[in-house]
Every structure is written in structure tokens, then in C-alpha cells.
Amino acid sequence: MKAVETLMRRAPVIPVLVIHDAAHARPIAEALVAGGLPVLEVTLRTPAALDAIRAMNTVEGAIVGAGTVLDPAGLEASVEAGAAFIVSPGLTEPLGRAAIDSGVPFLPGVATAADIMRGMDMGLGHFKFFPAEANGGIPALKALTGPFPEARFCPTGGIGEASMRDWLALPPVLCVGGSWLVPAGAPDAAEIRARAARAVRIAGGR
């Protein structure tokens, strides 16, 4: 758990990346790292994802993980591609056990008290609250943290530049995940770097 908390505290925002062309991966990673956001989540939503992880791992300072990991096979493929951490949209027993057995830092998605209890039964204490805004937003997470004061969260889903600071103000929230940092299409490195730097400034350097 210490390893995943260290990752979550490394930067206030974990960019959530959907990469359709592996050739875009390195320039995106370079721009985000230069802007102050080194922890990068590449979602397994496209055929290019694993190659993108490999390419991003060549960028100095980048800490590259895999997101949208749904099962043990996806976890294994991600680790083989060099993923430094694993993020999932939900938590199942097979995926949770596989992640724990692998030793890779794991951030499973939760949306309910039952999800958190399942994770804690496995010895987990750090979670992705997902989908954050659609699942009731800040009031919902505040309600959930009452029974689980030791749990720590990375809310993801619907969070943007305008709302990130409100989420980060919650003591159990160590970082947020967001997809707004990298617009669709061919990467504009200057724009991506500017968005990353602005996010760091909004977070107060947290």
C-alpha cells in the first residue's frame, strides 16, 4: 500500500490517456512530464495501448501505468509491457488477487461502500472513486469516507480544471484522475505542457 500511496502523492493529477497511435505516446509523455505531471495512466481501450506504455517508458521521469484493466490477463499484459502501476474501473476478486500476488501497485475502482469493504477485505486501502461526478460527486465521496476514515482516494470521471481543486481539498483525496489534459487528435506538445503546468498551479503545487 505504501507504493501506491507514494504514486498518488507524486502529483495532484494523474492524466488518463486514450492513445490511438503509439507514435503519439512519447511526445504526450514528454509534454506532461515537462508540465509537472509525471504519473501517467494509459487506458487499455485501444489496440495501441501496450505499445504506448512501452514508448512512454523511454521518457525520463515518466511513471507509466495501465488503466481500464479488467481481468488478470490484462494485468499480466500490462506488467509485461512495463506498466509501473495498475488502475481498474472496478474491483473483482480474481483481478484483486492477481494484482496483490503480482506485487504491482494497484488502484481499483470503487463506487459503493460494498466495493470499499471488498477491497479492505483483500488488504487494500487506496481506491479510484469512479465515476466520480456521475456517482454523486463530492457529497457522495464525503458520505463514503465517514465509515472508512483510513481509505484514500483518487476520484476520476467528469473531473476537470474547474473542479479539481474542490476534490483535492478533501483530506482523503490524494490526487485526481483527468482526461482533459490531452485533447483528441495529434498531440500539441505546447498545449499539453501548458495544461499540465496550469493543473499543478491550480492544485497549489500539491
C-alpha positions as CSV (number, residue, x, y, z in Angstrom):
1,M,0.0,0.0,0.0
2,K,2.9,2.3,0.6
3,A,4.0,2.1,-3.0
4,V,0.6,3.1,-4.4
5,E,0.3,6.0,-1.9
6,T,3.7,7.3,-3.0
7,L,2.5,7.3,-6.6
8,M,-0.7,9.1,-5.6
9,R,1.2,11.8,-3.8
10,R,3.7,12.2,-6.6
11,A,1.5,14.7,-8.5
12,P,-2.0,16.2,-7.9
13,V,-3.4,14.9,-11.2
14,I,-2.9,11.6,-13.0
15,P,-3.6,12.2,-16.7
16,V,-6.0,9.5,-18.1
17,L,-4.8,8.8,-21.6
18,V,-6.5,7.1,-24.5
19,I,-3.8,6.6,-27.1
20,H,-4.9,5.6,-30.6
21,D,-1.5,5.9,-32.3
22,A,1.6,4.7,-30.4
23,A,3.6,7.3,-32.3
24,H,1.8,10.0,-30.3
25,A,2.8,8.4,-26.9
26,R,6.3,9.7,-26.4
27,P,5.5,13.4,-27.3
28,I,2.5,13.3,-25.0
29,A,4.6,11.9,-22.1
30,E,7.4,14.4,-22.6
31,A,4.9,17.3,-22.5
32,L,3.1,16.0,-19.4
33,V,6.3,15.4,-17.5
34,A,7.7,18.8,-18.5
35,G,4.5,20.4,-17.2
36,G,4.9,18.7,-13.8
37,L,2.7,15.6,-14.1
38,P,4.9,12.5,-14.3
39,V,2.4,9.8,-13.3
40,L,0.6,8.7,-16.5
41,E,-2.3,6.3,-16.9
42,V,-2.6,4.7,-20.4
43,T,-6.0,3.1,-20.7
44,L,-6.3,-0.3,-22.3
45,R,-9.1,1.0,-24.6
46,T,-7.2,0.9,-27.9
47,P,-5.0,-1.6,-29.7
48,A,-2.1,0.9,-29.4
49,A,-2.2,1.0,-25.6
50,L,0.5,-1.5,-24.7
51,D,2.9,-0.1,-27.3
52,A,2.1,3.4,-26.0
53,I,3.2,2.2,-22.5
54,R,6.4,0.9,-23.9
55,A,7.1,4.1,-25.7
56,M,6.3,6.3,-22.7
57,N,8.6,4.3,-20.6
58,T,11.5,5.7,-22.6
59,V,10.7,9.2,-21.4
60,E,12.9,10.3,-18.5
61,G,10.9,10.9,-15.4
62,A,7.7,9.3,-16.6
63,I,6.0,6.8,-14.3
64,V,3.6,4.9,-16.6
65,G,0.8,2.7,-15.6
66,A,-2.1,0.9,-17.3
67,G,-5.7,1.8,-16.8
68,T,-9.0,0.1,-17.7
69,V,-7.5,-3.2,-16.6
70,L,-10.4,-5.6,-16.4
71,D,-9.0,-9.0,-15.7
72,P,-5.8,-10.9,-14.8
73,A,-4.9,-11.3,-18.4
74,G,-5.0,-7.6,-18.9
75,L,-2.9,-7.1,-15.8
76,E,-0.3,-9.6,-17.0
77,A,-0.1,-8.0,-20.4
78,S,0.3,-4.5,-18.8
79,V,3.1,-5.6,-16.5
80,E,4.9,-7.3,-19.4
81,A,4.7,-4.0,-21.3
82,G,6.3,-2.2,-18.4
83,A,3.4,-0.8,-16.5
84,A,4.5,0.6,-13.1
85,F,1.0,0.5,-11.7
86,I,-2.4,-0.8,-12.5
87,V,-5.8,1.0,-12.4
88,S,-9.1,-0.7,-12.9
89,P,-12.7,0.7,-13.2
90,G,-14.0,-1.7,-10.6
91,L,-12.9,-4.5,-8.3
92,T,-13.4,-8.2,-8.7
93,E,-11.9,-11.0,-6.6
94,P,-9.9,-12.5,-9.5
95,L,-8.3,-9.2,-10.5
96,G,-7.7,-8.1,-7.0
97,R,-6.0,-11.3,-6.1
98,A,-3.9,-11.3,-9.2
99,A,-2.8,-7.7,-8.6
100,I,-1.9,-8.4,-5.0
101,D,0.0,-11.6,-6.0
102,S,1.9,-9.6,-8.7
103,G,3.1,-7.0,-6.2
104,V,2.3,-4.2,-8.7
105,P,0.8,-1.0,-7.1
106,F,-2.9,-1.4,-7.7
107,L,-5.7,1.3,-7.7
108,P,-9.0,-0.4,-8.1
109,G,-12.2,1.5,-8.9
110,V,-15.0,1.7,-6.2
111,A,-18.4,3.3,-6.3
112,T,-20.1,2.0,-3.1
113,A,-19.5,1.1,0.5
114,A,-19.6,-2.6,-0.5
115,D,-16.8,-2.1,-3.1
116,I,-14.6,-0.4,-0.4
117,M,-15.3,-3.2,2.1
118,R,-14.4,-5.8,-0.6
119,G,-11.1,-4.1,-1.2
120,M,-10.4,-3.8,2.5
121,D,-11.1,-7.5,3.0
122,M,-8.2,-8.0,0.5
123,G,-5.9,-5.7,2.4
124,L,-6.3,-2.7,0.0
125,G,-6.8,0.8,1.3
126,H,-6.3,3.1,-1.8
127,F,-9.0,3.4,-4.4
128,K,-10.2,5.1,-7.5
129,F,-13.6,6.7,-6.9
130,F,-15.3,6.1,-10.2
131,P,-17.2,7.5,-12.0
132,A,-16.7,10.4,-9.6
133,E,-19.2,13.1,-10.8
134,A,-21.8,10.7,-12.2
135,N,-21.7,8.7,-8.9
136,G,-22.8,11.7,-6.8
137,G,-19.7,13.9,-6.8
138,I,-18.1,15.4,-3.7
139,P,-21.1,14.8,-1.4
140,A,-21.1,11.1,-2.2
141,L,-17.4,10.7,-1.5
142,K,-17.8,12.6,1.7
143,A,-20.6,10.3,2.8
144,L,-18.5,7.2,1.9
145,T,-15.4,8.4,3.8
146,G,-17.3,8.6,7.1
147,P,-17.3,4.8,7.7
148,F,-13.8,4.3,6.2
149,P,-11.6,7.1,7.6
150,E,-8.4,5.2,6.7
151,A,-9.3,4.8,3.0
152,R,-7.6,7.1,0.5
153,F,-8.9,8.0,-3.0
154,C,-8.2,9.2,-6.5
155,P,-11.5,10.4,-7.8
156,T,-11.8,10.0,-11.6
157,G,-14.6,10.6,-14.1
158,G,-16.0,14.0,-15.0
159,I,-13.4,16.0,-13.1
160,G,-11.9,19.0,-14.9
161,E,-9.8,22.0,-14.4
162,A,-12.7,23.9,-12.8
163,S,-13.5,21.3,-10.2
164,M,-10.2,19.6,-9.4
165,R,-9.2,21.9,-6.5
166,D,-12.5,21.2,-4.7
167,W,-11.8,17.5,-4.9
168,L,-8.2,17.9,-3.8
169,A,-9.4,19.9,-0.7
170,L,-10.9,16.7,0.7
171,P,-8.4,15.1,3.2
172,P,-8.9,11.5,1.9
173,V,-8.2,12.6,-1.7
174,L,-4.5,12.3,-2.6
175,C,-4.9,13.1,-6.3
176,V,-7.5,13.2,-9.1
177,G,-7.6,11.5,-12.5
178,G,-8.5,13.5,-15.5
179,S,-8.7,13.2,-19.3
180,W,-8.9,17.0,-20.0
181,L,-5.1,17.4,-20.2
182,V,-4.6,15.8,-23.6
183,P,-7.1,16.8,-26.4
184,A,-8.0,14.2,-29.0
185,G,-6.0,14.1,-32.2
186,A,-2.3,14.6,-32.9
187,P,-0.6,16.0,-29.8
188,D,0.1,19.7,-29.5
189,A,3.1,19.4,-27.1
190,A,3.0,23.1,-26.1
191,E,-0.7,23.0,-25.3
192,I,-0.4,19.8,-23.3
193,R,2.5,21.1,-21.3
194,A,0.6,24.3,-20.6
195,R,-2.4,22.4,-19.4
196,A,-0.3,20.2,-17.1
197,A,1.5,23.2,-15.6
198,R,-1.8,25.0,-15.1
199,A,-3.2,22.0,-13.3
200,V,-0.2,22.0,-11.0
201,R,-0.6,25.7,-10.3
202,I,-4.4,25.3,-9.5
203,A,-3.6,22.5,-7.1
204,G,-1.2,24.8,-5.3
205,G,1.8,22.6,-6.2
206,R,0.3,19.8,-4.2
